[in-house]
Amino acid sequence: MPDLTKLRQHREALEGVRYSGTRSIRDSNGQEVVYRSQGEIERAIAALDSEIAALTRRRSSLIHLQTSKGF
């Protein structure tokens, strides 16, 4: 799984593509990705947002215990 920094960098690059009106992006490896539509770019951004949110979400430190006397 990519780290948070790389996900954020990729998201920023996609935002730049979206606002520039182009449909392609070249990643750090030199590979070019061509998107078919603005909608596809927006779905890619939404997917990145979900991954970023999952990595930044704090885990709950509250534990709920339930006991019973066994009756």
Secondary structure by P-SEA (a helix, b strand, c coil): cccaaaaaaaaaaaaaaaaaccccccccccbbbbbccaaaaaaaaaaaaaaaaaaacccccbbbbbbbccc
